[in-house]
Amino acid sequence: METRLKISGHPVHPMLMTLPLGLFVCAALFDFAAVTGGLAFLGQVGYWTIVAGLFAAVLAAGAGMVDLWDVPGGAGKRRSVAYLLVNLVMVALYALVCMVRVETQTSAPGVAAFLLELLALAAGGYGAWLGATMVRQFRIGIETEAEAEPEFDALEALGEGRTY
């Protein structure tokens, strides 16, 4: 199943989904450093990294919703919906962490907020695994051989058998 939302022939959602996941991993690392006695400003960097990850997640979710409409029914559709739900849980948990920390954004997160952040990160890892299996097992977001354009042959384009 090929996606309709592409840039230069490449699907947009896989490109966009790496940004929020990477930001959330970085936020967890900054917050871990702040919680374990690192520099005080690392907690604030972690907080704003979560905020940036939430904005990026909204963009990735929009591209994912466009792709979800094109997935045919069956096991691939069920896997796609599970992927969507797991990622929504991750984003909701990070939004909760963000709301809990809004008053104390300049310091390290509390232990409960940090554990909630780790739980959200685990959900994101599971969502990334689900997304990878959608591509490998169900070929979602990938052109099939029948859909692929024929390879361009420059010599053939110059004119078969013509001499210049």
C-alpha positions in Angstrom: 0.0 0.0 0.0 1.5 3.3 -1.1 0.8 6.4 0.8 -0.7 9.5 -0.8 1.3 11.9 1.3 4.8 12.0 -0.1 7.7 14.4 -0.6 10.0 13.6 -3.6 8.5 10.1 -3.7 9.1 9.4 0.0 6.3 8.9 2.6 6.0 11.8 5.0 4.8 10.0 8.1 7.9 7.9 8.7 10.0 11.0 8.4 7.9 13.0 10.8 7.5 10.3 13.4 11.2 10.1 14.2 11.3 13.7 15.4 8.9 13.5 18.3 10.3 10.1 19.4 13.9 11.5 19.3 12.8 14.6 21.2 11.1 12.5 23.9 14.2 10.3 24.2 16.4 13.4 24.6 13.9 14.8 27.2 14.2 11.7 29.2 18.0 11.9 29.1 18.0 15.5 30.2 15.5 14.8 33.0 17.5 11.8 34.1 20.6 13.9 34.3 18.7 16.6 36.3 17.1 14.0 38.7 20.4 12.3 39.4 22.1 15.6 40.5 23.3 17.1 37.2 23.1 20.8 36.4 19.9 22.5 37.4 19.0 23.9 34.0 18.9 20.3 32.5 15.4 19.9 34.0 14.2 23.0 32.1 15.8 21.8 28.9 14.0 18.5 29.4 10.7 20.3 29.9 11.0 22.4 26.7 12.2 19.3 24.8 8.9 17.6 25.8 7.0 20.7 24.6 8.8 20.6 21.2 8.1 16.8 21.0 4.4 17.4 21.6 4.2 19.9 18.7 6.1 17.5 16.5 3.8 14.6 17.5 0.8 16.6 16.3 2.4 17.0 12.9 3.3 13.3 12.7 -0.2 12.3 13.8 -1.8 14.4 11.1 0.4 12.7 8.4 -0.4 9.3 10.0 -4.2 10.0 9.9 -3.9 10.6 6.1 -2.1 7.3 5.7 -4.6 5.5 7.9 -7.5 6.2 5.6 -5.8 4.3 2.8 -5.0 1.1 4.7 -7.2 -1.7 3.5 -9.2 -3.7 6.0 -7.8 -6.8 7.7 -4.8 -7.5 9.9 -2.9 -4.5 8.5 -5.7 -2.1 9.4 -5.9 -3.6 12.9 -2.1 -3.2 13.3 -2.4 0.4 12.1 -5.1 1.3 14.6 -3.1 -0.3 17.4 -0.1 1.7 16.3 -2.2 4.9 16.4 -3.6 4.1 19.9 -0.2 3.3 21.4 1.2 6.5 20.1 -1.8 8.5 21.3 -1.1 6.9 24.8 2.5 8.0 24.6 1.5 11.6 23.6 -1.2 11.8 26.3 1.3 10.6 29.0 3.9 13.2 27.8 1.2 15.9 27.8 0.3 14.9 31.4 4.0 15.1 32.4 4.1 18.5 30.8 1.0 19.7 32.6 2.4 18.4 36.0 5.7 20.2 35.4 4.4 23.5 34.1 4.7 25.2 37.5 8.2 23.8 38.2 9.6 23.8 34.7 12.9 25.4 35.8 13.9 22.5 38.0 14.3 18.7 37.8 11.0 16.7 37.6 9.7 14.9 40.6 10.2 11.2 40.8 6.6 10.4 39.9 6.7 12.7 36.8 10.0 11.1 35.7 8.6 7.6 36.1 5.5 8.6 34.1 7.9 10.0 31.4 9.7 6.6 31.3 6.4 4.8 31.0 5.5 7.1 28.0 8.9 6.4 26.5 8.3 2.7 26.8 5.0 3.1 25.0 6.7 5.1 22.3 9.3 2.3 21.8 6.5 -0.2 21.5 4.7 2.1 19.0 8.0 2.3 17.0 8.1 -1.5 16.9 4.5 -1.7 15.7 5.3 0.9 13.0 8.3 -1.2 11.8 6.2 -4.4 11.7 3.5 -2.5 9.6 6.2 -1.8 7.0 7.9 -5.2 7.1 5.0 -7.5 7.5 2.1 -5.7 5.9 4.1 -3.4 3.4 2.1 -0.4 4.6 3.6 2.8 3.3 5.8 1.0 0.7 5.3 0.7 -3.1 4.6 -2.7 -4.4 6.4 -3.8 -7.6 3.3 -3.3 -9.6 2.9 0.3 -8.3 6.6 1.2 -8.8 7.5 3.4 -11.8 9.7 1.8 -14.4 13.4 2.6 -14.0 14.5 5.5 -16.2 17.1 4.5 -18.8 19.0 7.5 -20.2 20.3 5.7 -23.3 16.8 4.5 -24.1 15.4 8.0 -23.6 18.0 9.4 -26.1 16.3 7.4 -28.9 16.6 3.7 -29.4 19.0 3.0 -32.2 19.2 6.6 -33.4 22.7 8.0 -34.1 23.4 11.7 -33.6 
